[in-house]
Amino acid sequence: MSEFEITFDGRPVRVTAGQTVGAALVAVGIRSWRRTRVAGRPRGLFCGIGVCFDCLVTVNDRPGLRACLVEARPGDVVRSDHAT
């Protein structure tokens, strides 16, 4: 299998070719990358098929993308909504 690297909030993440951004994050133990607006509850991959909007991330400066639908590409820069 071919592997490459993306960054998530400045942290390197190894990705297996064909994985979505959401799958890659979960594979390295990152379970939450967004918080709800009202209660601040953690959110990440929930449905995994693009129905909900719990897994929103910014990829290469494109905000509001569902991590479960975006296939990771070499060099992608992924940010959570609470990145510094």
C-alpha positions in Angstrom: 0.0 0.0 0.0 1.2 3.5 -0.8 1.5 5.9 2.1 2.0 9.7 2.3 1.6 12.5 4.8 -0.9 15.3 5.5 -0.9 17.8 8.3 -3.7 18.2 10.8 -3.5 21.4 12.9 0.2 21.4 12.2 0.7 17.8 13.2 1.9 15.2 10.6 -0.5 12.4 9.9 0.4 9.3 7.9 -2.3 8.3 5.3 -2.8 5.2 3.3 -3.7 6.0 -0.3 -7.5 6.0 -0.8 -8.4 7.0 2.8 -10.6 10.0 3.4 -9.4 12.7 5.7 -11.8 11.4 8.4 -10.6 7.9 8.1 -6.9 9.0 8.3 -7.6 11.0 11.4 -9.5 8.2 13.2 -6.7 5.7 12.2 -4.2 7.7 14.2 -6.4 8.1 17.2 -7.9 11.6 16.5 -11.6 11.3 17.4 -12.7 14.9 17.7 -11.9 17.9 15.6 -14.9 20.2 15.9 -17.1 21.5 18.7 -20.8 22.3 18.7 -21.6 26.0 18.7 -24.0 26.1 21.7 -22.7 23.5 24.1 -19.1 23.0 22.9 -19.5 19.3 22.7 -16.8 17.4 20.7 -17.6 16.1 17.3 -15.7 14.1 14.7 -16.6 11.2 12.4 -20.3 10.2 13.1 -22.1 8.7 10.1 -19.1 8.3 7.9 -21.1 8.6 4.7 -21.7 12.3 4.3 -25.2 12.5 5.7 -24.5 14.5 8.8 -22.2 17.5 9.2 -20.3 16.5 12.4 -17.0 16.0 10.7 -16.4 19.4 9.2 -12.8 20.5 8.6 -10.9 23.0 6.5 -8.7 21.4 3.8 -6.2 23.6 2.0 -8.1 26.7 3.1 -11.4 25.4 1.9 -13.7 25.5 5.0 -16.8 23.5 5.8 -15.8 20.2 4.1 -17.0 16.9 5.4 -13.9 14.9 6.3 -15.7 11.6 5.6 -16.1 12.6 1.9 -12.8 14.3 1.1 -10.1 11.9 -0.1 -6.8 12.8 1.4 -4.1 13.9 -1.0 -0.3 14.2 -0.4 0.5 17.4 1.3 -3.0 18.4 2.3 -3.2 20.9 5.1 -6.2 20.1 7.3 -7.4 22.3 10.1 -10.0 21.8 12.8 -12.4 24.6 13.8 -10.4 25.1 17.0 -7.0 25.2 15.5 -4.7 27.9 16.9 
